[in-house]
Amino acid sequence: MSLTENDIMGALLALVDPYTGKSYVESKKVNLMQCDENNLKLDVVLAYPAMSQINAIQTAFQKALQTIASKVVIHVNVKSQIIAHQVQPSVSLLPAIKNTLIIASGKGGVGKSTTAANLAIALSQEGAKVGLLDADIYGPSQPLILGLSEKQLPVSEGPLLHPLIAYGVQTISIGYLVKSDQAMIWRGPMISQALQQLLNSTAWGELDYLIIDTPPGTGDILLTLTQKVPITGAIIVTTPQDVALSSTNKGITMLNKVNIPLLGLVENMALYTCSQCGHVDHIFGEHRDKNLMSHVGLDLLGSLPLEADIQIASDKGCPTVVSNPKSQSAQIYRDIALKAVAKIGEMPRDFSSKLPKVSVRSAT
């Protein structure tokens, strides 16, 4: 008996994308390419990068199909198709950059920059073209975290700067242009201008995602970003104690007011496991962030432990997903990254480049 497309899709209906929580078939991610007596070929098209997931997806599809097609050769091709998605109204997309993701926090010291670096590298490892902009003009952290502090200067070509490359990620920071001990004693307008110049005067290559490591709080830089820069979505980083969550709530309120989609919350330093006895202690409190998430309607993208290895890796300029890629923390970073960009993949796509340009002329 020959198989129909309905037979095939019915056998696959129960397979769910772990990062979207939706059926591949119902989300129209499965394309039947060939079905005859000898071969069954399918394309599974993901809206986010997922090189680490290809084997698992192929295996799941083959097992499901073998129940109805045991006598044919099954080919499952898994690929990613990353497109540009909508941003704030009245803000145009940046040339060569499909999606821009900001990493924000209500206060400092919660591990935001470490999170931003690990997420950027994780996405690059998954096959995406990624850039990382360090938007903290007063206290740039990315040169140290990425191991580029005072090692080399970005090459200039006319008015443009070429970004440095670290672990496959294109990166730019004011920290690459000034000495590490030089204080930036600038007022708000100068800071905003410097940020826009860093962003717009960098010769970014084609990027699927530009990740922006923002300064803590809701000051001039974050306001400039939300008003002048196309933002696809935001990740909020916090720690569990009330003083951090209170500031986090203010940041969330601000981003909601300026129409920035919130992709979810990252909880840093969620628990500590004693290396000697294995005792687990929630030093900053347990599950306090759940009240915040239920209040603002945010998803928890992941919880990271208070772990010396994360700090040591950052201080040495070799983030966890590179220095210890098989560790539990590295896997958490990868899961957070994939959950975030999978959410972006579900958002409305950008059609601004498809719209005709309209010009108004006076009648003669």
Number of C-alpha atoms within 10 A of each C-alpha: 4 8 13 11 12 9 13 19 17 13 19 21 14 14 17 17 16 15 16 17 11 14 17 21 20 14 12 11 15 20 15 14 13 14 18 12 12 11 15 19 15 20 16 20 17 19 17 27 25 21 16 12 12 16 12 10 19 17 12 14 19 18 15 17 20 14 10 13 21 11 11 15 15 21 16 21 16 19 16 16 11 19 16 22 21 22 24 19 10 9 14 16 22 16 12 13 20 21 26 26 26 25 23 28 32 24 23 16 12 20 19 26 27 21 24 27 31 25 27 29 29 28 27 22 21 17 17 22 22 27 30 28 24 27 29 22 21 15 15 20 25 28 21 18 22 24 18 18 19 14 8 10 17 17 11 13 10 7 8 16 20 18 24 19 15 18 17 18 24 23 29 28 24 23 24 22 13 14 11 16 7 10 11 12 10 12 9 13 12 11 20 21 13 17 22 18 13 20 20 15 15 20 19 22 15 14 18 24 25 26 25 27 26 23 26 23 18 21 11 14 24 23 15 17 18 19 16 15 20 23 27 25 27 22 25 23 28 30 27 23 17 14 12 20 21 14 19 26 18 16 22 23 13 17 19 13 9 13 15 20 20 22 22 22 27 27 22 21 21 24 20 18 14 11 9 6 7 9 9 11 14 15 13 18 15 13 13 14 23 15 11 17 15 10 10 14 12 17 14 17 21 18 21 21 17 20 17 9 15 23 15 15 20 23 16 13 19 21 27 27 25 16 17 16 15 11 12 14 20 22 16 18 28 25 17 27 26 23 22 24 23 22 17 25 20 13 16 11 13 17 10 13 10 7 7 7 7 6 5 5 6 4 4 3
